[in-house]
Amino acid sequence: MSRHDRPSGWVPTMAVAGDVDPAPLRAAGWTLRGALSGLPYADLPAGWHTAAELAADDSVDAVAVDGSDPELVAVLPELRASGLLLLLPTAAPLDPQGVRAARAVRDGADVAVGFLRRWQPWALTVAAALPLAGGPVLQVTVRGWPRGRDQAAELVDLVAAWCGEVAAVVAAPAELPASHLTDGEQVAWALLTAGGATVLVSHDGPAPFVRLSFATARLEAGPAGAWWTSGDLLPLLAPPAWVPHPCGADPGLVATAAALVDGVGGGDVPAVNWPWPADLSDLLVVARVLEALRTSARTEALVPVA
């Protein structure tokens, strides 16, 4: 039976590869069949010893892959070419070469990437409010953003959704557009978009908080709420009704995994009404920006995004 020819009532099946938590996958409606390689601390038995064995098993619809494992990144093209839907539960891999190799597969199966902040209520509210601002974003200031590569990747994903293409980056103190934000928070790095917006990022502060400035309006948002600086509060938007409500699992990961279910049997993963799951193109955008940030920190210069 072909992966593109599933009968009515078929229960979507998934394998895992690497260190992947199966709980959010089950919460999203997947039945887990086993693991590509056995881990002594995993709760799934080893079902396949090689990627080729897994790819040849037509009873499996998808595989969740630990994108931080270089050995598994190397087999992403093979898995995708076989027709297996792919779930990357985190923003990884962040090596542009590995992402390009997986993306280059002709007629490959769909891939859903776990950029999770885009599903959070405050981020959904910002995205919905953008058309009401009367023009493009001119500047974004970010306070209290967590440190670390994965969190930087999440922020770049949001900036790309709000402001468009990132054209250049800077992580060198002497080259930053500003050394501090208006309340004294130190700027760690900055993004410059093709549309002319400047994004200033500070890790100082107790919780993530963003301010988007437009020609005639200003929007502020974070997990605690969202509002126009004119005083109008915005109700925080909930994820779409089709997203399961898990207990103890990240709602963004459950939503991403649930969206991938629509791709079983040759269907289409949602990509029309925001939010929808990130794909390899989104991951490549973020990987390129983070690579440029690393180069900027090393060379102490403004670096175009290649």
C-alpha positions in Angstrom: 0.0 0.0 0.0 1.4 3.4 -1.1 1.9 6.3 1.4 -0.2 8.3 -1.1 -3.1 5.9 -1.1 -4.5 5.6 2.4 -8.0 4.2 2.9 -10.7 6.1 4.7 -10.3 5.9 8.4 -6.5 5.3 8.2 -4.8 6.1 11.5 -1.7 8.3 10.9 1.5 6.5 11.9 4.9 8.0 12.8 8.3 6.9 13.7 10.9 8.8 15.7 14.6 9.2 15.0 16.9 10.3 17.7 16.1 12.0 21.0 12.5 13.0 20.4 9.8 13.2 23.1 6.9 11.1 21.8 4.3 12.7 24.2 3.5 15.8 22.0 3.3 13.6 18.9 0.7 11.3 20.5 -1.2 14.4 21.7 -1.3 15.6 18.1 -3.1 12.4 17.0 -0.2 10.3 15.8 0.2 6.6 16.5 3.9 5.9 17.1 5.3 2.7 15.6 8.9 2.7 16.9 12.3 4.3 16.7 14.9 4.4 13.9 17.6 3.6 16.4 17.1 2.4 20.0 18.0 4.7 22.8 18.2 3.2 26.3 16.2 6.0 27.8 13.5 6.1 25.1 10.0 4.6 25.6 9.8 3.3 22.0 11.4 0.0 20.8 13.9 0.1 17.9 11.9 -0.7 14.8 14.4 0.0 12.1 18.2 -0.1 12.1 18.8 2.0 9.0 17.1 4.9 7.3 16.7 2.7 4.2 14.7 0.2 6.3 12.4 2.9 7.6 12.0 4.5 4.2 11.0 1.1 2.7 8.3 0.5 5.4 5.1 1.8 3.6 3.0 1.4 6.8 4.7 4.5 8.3 3.5 7.9 7.2 6.0 10.2 8.9 9.1 10.4 11.0 10.0 12.9 13.7 13.7 13.6 13.5 16.1 15.1 16.0 17.6 17.8 13.8 20.4 18.5 16.3 22.0 15.1 15.5 24.4 15.4 12.5 24.1 11.7 11.6 20.3 12.1 11.3 20.6 15.4 9.4 22.6 13.5 6.8 19.7 11.1 6.1 17.0 13.8 5.8 17.2 13.9 2.0 16.8 10.1 1.8 13.8 10.1 4.2 12.1 12.9 2.4 12.7 11.4 -1.0 10.9 8.2 0.1 7.7 10.1 0.7 7.9 10.1 4.5 6.5 13.3 6.0 9.1 14.9 8.2 8.7 16.6 11.6 11.6 18.6 13.0 10.4 19.2 16.6 12.9 22.0 17.2 14.5 24.8 15.1 17.2 22.4 13.9 19.3 21.7 11.9 20.7 25.3 11.7 23.5 24.4 9.3 22.4 26.0 6.0 24.2 23.3 4.0 22.2 20.5 5.7 18.9 22.4 5.3 19.6 23.1 1.6 20.4 19.4 1.0 17.0 18.3 2.5 15.2 21.1 0.7 16.7 20.2 -2.7 14.9 16.9 -3.0 12.6 17.0 -6.0 9.0 16.1 -5.2 9.9 15.4 -1.6 7.4 15.0 1.1 6.3 17.9 3.2 8.3 19.0 6.3 7.0 20.8 9.4 9.5 22.6 11.6 9.0 23.3 15.2 9.2 27.0 15.4 7.0 27.3 18.5 6.8 31.0 19.4 4.7 31.7 16.3 1.9 29.8 17.9 1.9 31.7 21.2 -1.1 33.9 21.8 0.8 37.2 22.0 2.7 36.4 18.7 -0.6 35.5 17.0 -2.0 38.8 18.2 0.9 40.8 16.8 0.6 39.1 13.4 -3.2 39.8 13.3 -2.7 43.5 14.3 0.0 44.3 11.6 -2.6 45.1 8.8 -4.2 47.7 11.2 -1.1 49.8 11.6 -1.4 51.6 8.3 2.1 50.9 7.0 5.2 48.8 7.4 7.2 48.2 10.5 10.0 50.8 10.9 11.6 49.6 14.1 11.3 46.7 16.5 12.8 46.7 20.0 13.0 43.5 21.9 13.6 43.3 25.7 14.1 40.2 27.9 14.6 37.8 25.0 16.1 34.5 26.3 19.7 33.8 25.4 20.7 30.7 23.3 20.7 29.6 19.7 17.3 28.1 19.7 15.7 31.2 21.2 17.6 33.4 18.7 16.2 31.2 15.9 12.6 31.6 17.3 13.0 35.4 17.3 14.4 35.5 13.7 11.4 33.5 12.6 9.0 36.0 14.2 10.9 39.0 12.7 10.7 37.4 9.2 7.0 37.0 9.6 6.4 40.5 10.9 9.0 42.5 8.9 10.0 40.4 5.8 13.4 39.5 4.6 16.4 40.1 6.9 19.1 41.7 4.7 22.0 42.2 7.2 22.9 41.6 10.8 25.3 42.9 13.4 26.6 41.4 16.7 29.5 43.7 17.2 29.1 46.4 19.9 30.9 49.1 17.9 28.7 48.6 14.8 25.3 48.4 16.5 22.7 51.0 15.5 22.3 51.7 19.2 24.2 50.5 22.2 21.2 50.6 24.6 17.4 50.8 24.4 15.5 53.8 25.8 15.2 52.3 29.3 18.9 51.4 29.5 18.8 47.8 28.4 22.0 46.8 26.6 21.6 45.8 22.9 23.2 42.5 22.1 22.5 42.2 18.4 20.5 43.7 15.6 18.8 42.8 12.4 18.3 45.1 9.3 15.5 44.1 7.0 15.2 44.6 3.3 12.2 46.8 3.9 14.2 49.2 6.0 13.2 48.1 9.5 15.8 47.9 12.3 15.4 45.3 15.0 17.3 45.8 18.3 17.5 42.8 20.6 18.3 43.0 24.3 18.5 40.0 26.7 17.9 42.4 29.7 14.5 42.2 31.3 12.4 39.7 33.2 10.3 38.5 30.2 10.1 38.8 26.4 8.6 42.1 25.4 8.5 43.6 21.9 7.7 47.1 20.6 6.9 47.6 16.9 7.0 51.1 15.7 5.1 52.3 12.6 4.8 55.8 11.0 1.7 56.6 12.9 1.3 53.9 15.5 3.1 51.8 18.1 2.3 48.2 19.2 3.6 46.6 22.3 3.3 42.9 23.2 4.5 40.0 25.3 3.2 37.0 27.1 1.3 39.3 29.5 -0.7 41.0 26.8 -0.8 43.3 23.7 -1.8 46.9 23.2 -1.5 49.9 21.1 0.3 52.7 22.9 -2.8 54.9 22.3 -4.3 52.8 25.1 -6.3 50.2 23.2 -5.9 46.7 24.6 -5.9 43.8 22.2 -7.4 40.5 23.3 -4.8 37.7 23.0 -5.7 35.3 20.3 -6.0 31.6 20.9 -4.5 29.1 18.5 -6.9 27.8 15.8 -9.8 25.6 16.9 -8.3 22.6 15.2 -5.2 22.6 17.4 -5.5 20.0 20.2 -5.2 21.3 23.8 -2.5 19.2 25.4 -1.7 18.8 29.0 2.0 19.1 29.8 3.2 19.5 26.2 4.2 22.6 24.3 1.1 23.8 22.4 3.2 25.0 19.5 4.8 21.6 19.0 1.5 19.8 19.3 0.0 22.3 16.7 2.9 21.7 14.3 2.6 17.9 14.6 -1.2 18.1 14.2 -0.9 20.2 11.1 1.4 17.5 9.5 -1.4 15.0 9.9 -3.2 16.7 7.0 -0.3 15.7 4.7 -1.0 12.0 5.2 -2.1 10.2 2.0 -0.9 13.0 -0.2 -2.9 15.8 1.4 -1.8 19.4 1.9 -0.3 20.7 5.2 -2.2 23.9 6.1 -0.4 27.0 4.6 -3.2 29.5 3.9 -4.7 30.9 7.1 -2.1 32.0 9.7 -0.7 30.4 11.7 0.7 27.5 9.8 3.8 25.3 10.5 7.2 26.5 9.4 8.8 24.5 6.5 12.3 24.0 5.2 12.3 27.4 3.5 11.6 29.1 6.8 14.3 27.1 8.5 16.8 28.0 5.8 16.0 31.7 6.3 16.7 31.4 10.0 19.9 29.3 9.5 21.3 31.9 7.1 20.6 34.7 9.5 22.2 32.9 12.4 25.2 32.1 10.3 25.6 35.8 9.5 25.3 36.7 13.2 28.1 34.3 14.1 30.2 35.8 11.4 29.4 39.3 12.7 30.5 38.4 16.2 33.7 36.9 14.9 34.6 39.8 12.5 33.1 42.6 14.5 31.4 44.0 11.4 28.0 44.4 9.7 27.4 41.2 7.7 25.0 40.8 4.8 22.8 37.7 4.9 24.1 35.4 2.2 
